[in-house]
Amino acid sequence: MTEEMSYTTEEIAKLLRISKLTVYDLIKKGELPAYRVGKQMRVDSTDLEAYKRRSKEAVAAHEESGKPVHSVPSFPAASSPASGSRRPIVITGQDVSLDILAKHMEKNIPGVRPLRAYVGSLDSLIAMYRGESDIVSTHLLDGDTGEYNLPYIRKLLIGSSYLVVNLLSRQAGFYVRKGNPKKLYGWDDLKQPGLRIVNRERGSGARVLLDEQLRLNGIPSSGLAGYDREENNHLGVAGKVASGEADAGVGIEKAAAIVGGVDFVPLAKERYDLVLLKRPDNLPWIESVLAILRSESFLSELRSIAGYDLSLTGRILLET
């Protein structure tokens, strides 16, 4: 093997003949160093070999001592001084504010190593339920109550102990072509014939927002041309509208300013919240994350980005 070779979590699971969830657990404990490439978490071959070598040495030590070996023993967590590295903290979500949060955590919380996973809101919550993430972001509208996030969190994280805190609020709405030639000013305007849209992937907050509004306004998705055409981020949706490949798409205001060539029609103020999993090994750094969210240095960075409402940032909305 060469130092340049790396493996996905699925490949590691096959090589070690363990479940993918066990691989994530090893990564979280700091026993298997990992890093993000796009949406994938990868492990270098040298780190895998080092883990296997430590496992063999630990098993040999147990056998030499005459103690029974029932399973591969755990090694010191990444935050332990003996390991010489830091405990990975998996943060899921796609907004740039999460990258800023990760940077502040890296700088201000000793013993942790933030890892970013760029996935949508529903997939983030499911990952947390499976024990695959420590901090997730979510902006999911429940159309029946008009409430953001909490109805989904309560349903998906049954039996878990967690903290919900606001990160920011922002405007969501339509990306339309310059001048809004289709005259799209509200959700009901999606009923007009011949309209072409571009959609977000399943599980994203923008997709849930659209689906809930279609349901509430009695608009069948089967009648929307382009409903099955998906982009994986707001910039991709805005770009398709700007190029004339679609008449409209749903996303956040910030992407319209970045892409250019599109107008933005605000329709909803969405609350973008964080969920922090309260596992015993997470408790030491949770208070530090709350302090970062409320710090002037963090808030000043977010204020420099157009479209963010920080009036609720750092406020605890629910704790179990």
C-alpha positions as CSV (number, residue, x, y, z in Angstrom):
1,M,0.0,0.0,0.0
2,T,1.1,3.6,-0.5
3,E,0.5,6.6,1.7
4,E,-1.8,8.1,-1.0
5,M,-4.3,5.3,-0.9
6,S,-7.4,5.8,1.2
7,Y,-10.7,3.9,1.9
8,T,-14.3,4.8,2.3
9,T,-16.2,3.7,5.4
10,E,-17.9,1.0,3.3
11,E,-14.5,-0.4,2.1
12,I,-13.2,-0.3,5.7
13,A,-16.2,-2.3,6.9
14,K,-15.6,-5.0,4.2
15,L,-11.9,-5.2,4.9
16,L,-12.3,-5.5,8.6
17,R,-15.5,-7.6,8.3
18,I,-17.4,-5.3,10.6
19,S,-20.5,-3.2,10.2
20,K,-20.4,0.4,8.8
21,L,-21.8,1.6,12.1
22,T,-18.9,0.0,14.0
23,V,-16.5,1.9,11.6
24,Y,-18.2,5.2,12.5
25,D,-17.9,4.3,16.2
26,L,-14.1,3.7,15.8
27,I,-13.8,7.0,14.0
28,K,-15.8,8.9,16.7
29,K,-13.7,7.3,19.5
30,G,-10.5,8.5,17.7
31,E,-9.3,4.9,17.2
32,L,-9.4,5.3,13.4
33,P,-8.4,8.8,12.1
34,A,-10.6,10.0,9.2
35,Y,-11.3,13.0,7.1
36,R,-14.0,14.3,4.7
37,V,-13.7,14.4,0.9
38,G,-17.0,15.9,-0.4
39,K,-19.8,13.8,1.1
40,Q,-17.5,10.8,1.9
41,M,-15.5,10.1,5.0
42,R,-12.2,8.5,4.2
43,V,-9.4,6.7,6.1
44,D,-5.8,6.7,4.8
45,S,-4.2,3.2,4.4
46,T,-1.4,4.1,6.8
47,D,-3.9,4.9,9.5
48,L,-5.8,1.7,8.8
49,E,-2.6,-0.3,9.1
50,A,-1.7,1.4,12.3
51,Y,-5.1,0.6,13.8
52,K,-4.7,-3.1,12.7
53,R,-1.2,-3.2,14.2
54,R,-2.4,-1.8,17.6
55,S,-5.3,-4.3,17.6
56,K,-3.0,-7.2,17.1
57,E,-0.6,-5.9,19.7
58,A,-3.4,-5.5,22.2
59,V,-4.7,-9.0,21.5
60,A,-1.2,-10.5,21.9
61,A,-0.8,-8.6,25.2
62,H,-4.1,-10.0,26.5
63,E,-3.1,-13.6,25.4
64,E,0.3,-13.2,27.1
65,S,-1.3,-12.1,30.3
66,G,-3.5,-15.2,30.3
67,K,-6.7,-13.2,30.2
68,P,-9.5,-14.3,27.9
69,V,-10.0,-12.2,24.8
70,H,-13.7,-11.7,23.9
71,S,-13.3,-8.9,21.5
72,V,-10.8,-6.4,20.1
73,P,-10.2,-4.0,23.0
74,S,-10.7,-0.2,22.7
75,F,-7.8,2.1,22.5
76,P,-7.5,5.6,24.0
77,A,-9.9,8.1,22.5
78,A,-8.6,10.9,20.3
79,S,-8.8,13.4,23.1
80,S,-6.7,11.3,25.4
81,P,-3.1,12.6,25.8
82,A,-1.8,9.1,25.2
83,S,-3.3,9.0,21.7
84,G,-1.5,12.2,20.5
85,S,-4.5,13.2,18.5
86,R,-8.0,14.6,18.9
87,R,-11.5,13.2,19.1
88,P,-13.5,13.6,15.8
89,I,-16.8,15.5,16.1
90,V,-19.0,14.9,13.1
91,I,-21.0,18.0,12.0
92,T,-23.6,17.5,9.3
93,G,-25.3,20.1,7.1
94,Q,-24.6,22.3,4.1
95,D,-24.6,25.9,5.2
96,V,-21.3,27.9,5.3
97,S,-22.1,28.9,8.9
98,L,-21.3,25.3,9.9
99,D,-17.9,25.6,8.4
100,I,-17.4,28.8,10.4
101,L,-18.6,27.0,13.5
102,A,-16.2,24.1,12.8
103,K,-13.3,26.5,12.5
104,H,-14.1,28.1,15.9
105,M,-14.4,24.7,17.5
106,E,-11.0,23.7,16.1
107,K,-9.5,26.8,17.5
108,N,-11.2,27.0,20.9
109,I,-12.0,23.5,22.1
110,P,-8.9,21.4,23.0
111,G,-9.1,17.7,22.2
112,V,-11.7,17.8,19.4
113,R,-11.4,17.6,15.6
114,P,-14.5,18.8,13.8
115,L,-15.4,16.8,10.7
116,R,-17.9,18.1,8.2
117,A,-20.5,16.0,6.4
118,Y,-22.4,17.8,3.6
119,V,-25.9,16.2,3.7
120,G,-29.5,17.4,3.9
121,S,-31.6,17.9,7.0
122,L,-33.5,14.6,7.1
123,D,-30.4,12.6,6.4
124,S,-28.6,14.5,9.1
125,L,-31.2,13.6,11.7
126,I,-31.2,10.0,10.6
127,A,-27.4,9.9,10.9
128,M,-27.7,11.2,14.4
129,Y,-30.3,8.5,15.3
130,R,-27.9,5.9,14.0
131,G,-25.1,7.4,16.1
132,E,-23.1,8.6,13.1
133,S,-23.0,12.3,13.9
134,D,-22.6,14.5,17.0
135,I,-24.0,17.9,15.7
136,V,-26.6,18.2,13.0
137,S,-28.3,21.1,11.3
138,T,-31.9,21.1,10.2
139,H,-34.5,23.4,8.6
140,L,-37.5,21.3,8.1
141,L,-41.0,22.8,8.0
142,D,-44.0,20.9,9.4
143,G,-46.8,22.3,7.3
144,D,-49.6,21.3,9.7
145,T,-48.2,23.3,12.6
146,G,-46.1,25.8,10.8
147,E,-43.3,24.9,13.2
148,Y,-39.7,24.3,12.1
149,N,-37.6,21.3,13.1
150,L,-38.9,20.3,16.5
151,P,-41.8,18.1,15.2
152,Y,-39.2,16.1,13.1
153,I,-36.6,16.0,15.8
154,R,-39.1,14.6,18.4
155,K,-40.2,11.9,16.0
156,L,-36.8,10.8,14.7
157,L,-34.7,11.0,17.9
158,I,-37.0,8.9,20.1
159,G,-35.0,7.6,23.1
160,S,-32.1,10.0,22.5
161,S,-30.9,12.7,24.8
162,Y,-30.2,15.9,22.9
163,L,-30.1,19.7,22.9
164,V,-31.7,21.9,20.2
165,V,-30.2,25.4,19.8
166,N,-30.8,28.0,17.1
167,L,-27.9,28.8,14.8
168,L,-29.7,31.4,12.6
169,S,-32.8,32.3,10.6
170,R,-32.9,33.0,6.9
171,Q,-35.3,33.7,4.0
172,A,-36.4,30.9,1.7
173,G,-38.4,31.3,-1.5
174,F,-38.3,31.1,-5.3
175,Y,-35.3,31.6,-7.6
176,V,-36.9,33.1,-10.7
177,R,-35.4,34.4,-14.0
178,K,-34.6,38.1,-14.1
179,G,-37.7,40.2,-14.1
180,N,-39.8,37.3,-13.0
181,P,-41.4,36.7,-16.4
182,K,-43.7,33.9,-15.0
183,K,-45.0,36.3,-12.3
184,L,-44.3,33.8,-9.5
185,Y,-45.2,35.5,-6.2
186,G,-46.6,32.7,-4.1
187,W,-46.9,29.0,-3.8
188,D,-50.3,28.9,-5.5
189,D,-48.6,30.3,-8.7
190,L,-46.9,27.0,-9.2
191,K,-50.3,25.8,-10.6
192,Q,-49.8,27.7,-13.8
193,P,-49.4,25.5,-16.9
194,G,-46.1,25.0,-18.7
195,L,-44.0,25.9,-15.7
196,R,-40.6,24.2,-15.4
197,I,-38.9,23.8,-12.1
198,V,-35.7,22.4,-10.7
199,N,-35.8,20.6,-7.4
200,R,-33.5,19.7,-4.5
201,E,-32.6,16.2,-3.4
202,R,-34.9,14.2,-1.2
203,G,-34.3,14.9,2.5
204,S,-33.1,18.4,2.0
205,G,-34.9,21.3,3.8
206,A,-35.8,23.0,0.6
207,R,-37.3,19.8,-0.8
208,V,-39.4,19.4,2.3
209,L,-40.5,23.0,2.2
210,L,-41.7,22.6,-1.4
211,D,-43.4,19.3,-0.7
212,E,-45.3,20.7,2.3
213,Q,-46.4,23.7,0.3
214,L,-47.6,21.6,-2.6
215,R,-49.6,19.4,-0.2
216,L,-51.1,22.4,1.6
217,N,-52.0,24.1,-1.7
218,G,-53.4,21.0,-3.4
219,I,-50.8,21.0,-6.2
220,P,-49.8,17.5,-7.4
221,S,-46.1,17.1,-7.9
222,S,-46.8,14.9,-10.9
223,G,-48.1,18.0,-12.7
224,L,-44.9,20.0,-12.2
225,A,-42.4,19.6,-15.1
226,G,-38.9,19.2,-13.6
227,Y,-40.0,18.0,-10.2
228,D,-37.8,14.9,-10.5
229,R,-34.8,17.0,-11.7
230,E,-32.6,17.3,-8.7
231,E,-29.6,19.4,-7.7
232,N,-27.7,18.8,-4.5
233,N,-27.3,22.4,-3.3
234,H,-28.9,25.9,-3.5
235,L,-26.2,27.1,-5.9
236,G,-27.1,24.3,-8.4
237,V,-30.8,25.2,-8.3
238,A,-30.1,28.9,-8.8
239,G,-27.7,28.2,-11.6
240,K,-30.3,26.1,-13.5
241,V,-32.7,29.0,-13.3
242,A,-30.1,31.6,-14.3
243,S,-29.2,29.5,-17.4
244,G,-32.8,29.4,-18.5
245,E,-33.1,25.6,-18.0
246,A,-35.8,26.1,-15.4
247,D,-38.3,28.9,-14.6
248,A,-38.1,28.5,-10.9
249,G,-36.6,26.6,-7.9
250,V,-36.7,26.7,-4.2
251,G,-33.8,27.8,-2.1
252,I,-32.3,30.5,0.2
253,E,-31.7,34.2,-0.6
254,K,-27.9,34.0,-0.2
255,A,-27.4,31.7,-3.2
256,A,-29.3,34.1,-5.5
257,A,-26.8,36.9,-4.6
258,I,-23.9,34.6,-5.3
259,V,-25.1,33.2,-8.7
260,G,-26.5,36.4,-10.2
261,G,-28.8,36.3,-13.2
262,V,-31.8,35.4,-11.0
263,D,-34.2,37.2,-8.8
264,F,-35.3,36.0,-5.4
265,V,-38.9,36.0,-4.2
266,P,-39.0,35.5,-0.4
267,L,-41.8,33.3,0.9
268,A,-40.8,31.9,4.3
269,K,-38.5,32.8,7.1
270,E,-36.9,29.5,8.1
271,R,-35.3,28.7,11.4
272,Y,-32.0,26.9,11.0
273,D,-31.3,24.9,14.2
274,L,-28.5,22.7,15.6
275,V,-29.1,19.4,17.4
276,L,-26.3,18.4,19.8
277,L,-26.4,14.7,20.9
278,K,-25.9,14.5,24.6
279,R,-23.8,11.3,24.9
280,P,-21.5,11.0,27.9
281,D,-18.4,11.6,25.8
282,N,-20.0,14.7,24.2
283,L,-21.0,16.5,27.4
284,P,-17.5,18.0,28.0
285,W,-17.6,20.1,24.8
286,I,-21.3,21.0,24.5
287,E,-21.0,24.0,26.8
288,S,-18.0,25.1,24.8
289,V,-20.1,25.0,21.6
290,L,-22.9,27.0,23.2
291,A,-20.3,29.6,24.3
292,I,-19.0,29.8,20.7
293,L,-22.5,30.4,19.3
294,R,-23.0,33.3,21.7
295,S,-19.5,34.8,21.3
296,E,-18.9,38.1,19.6
297,S,-16.2,36.7,17.4
298,F,-18.5,34.0,15.9
299,L,-21.4,36.4,15.6
300,S,-19.3,39.1,13.9
301,E,-18.3,36.5,11.2
302,L,-22.0,35.6,10.5
303,R,-23.0,39.3,10.4
304,S,-20.7,39.7,7.5
305,I,-22.8,37.3,5.4
306,A,-25.9,38.8,3.9
307,G,-29.2,37.1,4.6
308,Y,-28.7,35.8,8.1
309,D,-31.0,36.8,11.0
310,L,-29.0,36.2,14.3
311,S,-31.7,37.4,16.7
312,L,-32.1,33.8,18.1
313,T,-28.6,32.6,17.7
314,G,-27.4,30.5,20.7
315,R,-30.9,30.3,22.2
316,I,-31.8,26.8,23.6
317,L,-35.2,25.7,22.1
318,L,-35.5,22.2,23.5
319,E,-33.5,20.0,25.8
320,T,-34.2,16.4,26.7
